[in-house]
Amino acid sequence: MKMLAATGVLLFASASAHAQAPAQTQTQAPAQAAKPCEELKDEISKKLDAKGVKGYTLEIVAKDKDAEGKTVGTCDGGTKKILYNRPSAPAETPAKEPPKL
């Protein structure tokens, strides 16, 4: 019985070690690829257009520049960022009530 238990433990330990081996030997891509800014801007624009978003602007600025907008991507190896801006909608005028007779 002890021999059977020992064999089971050894098989389990070697199977789990084997399952982890490929993950450790694979090379991982850099966390931040050096994608050109214009290419990334075009990709983001296509996604927004496909969702039906209208009236927005995408602006490429230096990473450390303090500018208004939501950062939607980084490019050129993390040296620049793409900002999304959407002008606020004009205030709607309240509908006039019909005159009471």
Backbone torsions as a table, in degrees:
resi	resn	phi	psi	omega
1	MET	NA	-41.2	178.8
2	LYS	-63.9	-36.4	179.8
3	MET	-65.1	-40.2	179.6
4	LEU	-66.0	-42.4	179.4
5	ALA	-65.7	-42.1	179.8
6	ALA	-64.3	-40.0	178.5
7	THR	-64.6	-41.3	179.1
8	GLY	-63.1	-42.2	179.0
9	VAL	-64.0	-43.8	-179.8
10	LEU	-64.3	-41.3	178.8
11	LEU	-65.3	-42.6	179.6
12	PHE	-63.4	-44.4	-178.6
13	ALA	-64.6	-41.9	-178.9
14	SER	-72.5	-32.6	178.7
15	ALA	-68.0	-42.1	-179.7
16	SER	-69.6	-35.0	177.9
17	ALA	-67.1	-38.4	178.8
18	HIS	-66.8	-37.9	-179.3
19	ALA	-67.5	-29.3	-178.7
20	GLN	-85.8	-20.0	-174.6
21	ALA	-58.5	-47.4	-178.4
22	PRO	-60.9	-36.5	-179.3
23	ALA	-65.3	-33.0	-178.5
24	GLN	-79.6	-27.7	-176.7
25	THR	-91.2	-13.2	179.7
26	GLN	-71.6	142.4	175.4
27	THR	-86.5	138.3	-179.4
28	GLN	-98.1	145.4	177.3
29	ALA	-70.6	152.8	176.8
30	PRO	-57.3	147.0	-177.4
31	ALA	-61.7	-30.8	-178.2
32	GLN	-130.6	106.3	180.0
33	ALA	-76.1	152.0	-178.4
34	ALA	-88.3	70.6	179.7
35	LYS	-81.7	136.6	177.2
36	PRO	-62.4	143.0	-175.1
37	CYS	-63.1	-42.9	-178.7
38	GLU	-63.1	-38.0	178.9
39	GLU	-64.8	-45.5	179.6
40	LEU	-66.9	-39.5	178.4
41	LYS	-61.1	-41.9	177.7
42	ASP	-63.1	-41.6	178.7
43	GLU	-62.1	-45.3	-179.8
44	ILE	-64.2	-42.3	179.9
45	SER	-61.4	-43.0	178.9
46	LYS	-63.2	-40.0	179.3
47	LYS	-65.6	-42.1	179.7
48	LEU	-66.5	-41.3	178.5
49	ASP	-63.4	-39.2	179.6
50	ALA	-65.0	-28.8	178.2
51	LYS	-85.2	-3.3	178.2
52	GLY	84.4	17.9	179.7
53	VAL	-75.2	132.0	-179.7
54	LYS	-124.0	155.3	173.2
55	GLY	68.0	41.3	178.8
56	TYR	-117.9	164.1	172.7
57	THR	-130.4	146.1	173.3
58	LEU	-118.1	128.4	-176.2
59	GLU	-126.9	133.0	176.9
60	ILE	-94.5	123.7	-179.9
61	VAL	-136.0	165.3	175.6
62	ALA	-63.2	146.9	-175.8
63	LYS	-56.7	-39.0	-175.5
64	ASP	-92.0	2.8	179.3
65	LYS	-74.0	134.2	178.6
66	ASP	-89.9	101.9	-177.7
67	ALA	-134.4	158.0	-179.6
68	GLU	-79.3	147.6	177.5
69	GLY	128.4	164.9	178.6
70	LYS	-93.7	128.9	177.7
71	THR	-72.5	120.3	-178.7
72	VAL	-113.4	0.8	177.0
73	GLY	178.9	159.4	173.3
74	THR	-122.8	151.8	-175.5
75	CYS	-149.5	-179.7	-177.0
76	ASP	49.8	48.0	177.1
77	GLY	69.5	25.6	177.9
78	GLY	86.3	7.9	-179.5
79	THR	-86.6	-17.0	-179.4
80	LYS	-132.7	163.6	177.5
81	LYS	-135.7	157.9	178.8
82	ILE	-110.6	125.7	-178.8
83	LEU	-105.7	138.2	177.7
84	TYR	-105.1	128.3	175.8
85	ASN	-130.7	140.5	175.5
86	ARG	-134.5	116.1	-178.7
87	PRO	-60.3	144.9	-179.5
88	SER	-67.9	146.0	-179.7
89	ALA	-69.1	143.7	178.1
90	PRO	-63.4	146.1	-178.6
91	ALA	-64.6	131.7	179.7
92	GLU	-78.5	139.4	177.0
93	THR	-82.7	138.5	-179.3
94	PRO	-64.4	143.7	-179.9
95	ALA	-67.4	139.3	179.5
96	LYS	-77.0	138.1	177.6
97	GLU	-78.4	142.6	177.8
98	PRO	-66.5	146.5	-179.2
99	PRO	-62.3	142.0	-179.3
100	LYS	-85.9	133.0	-179.9
101	LEU	-104.2	NA	NA
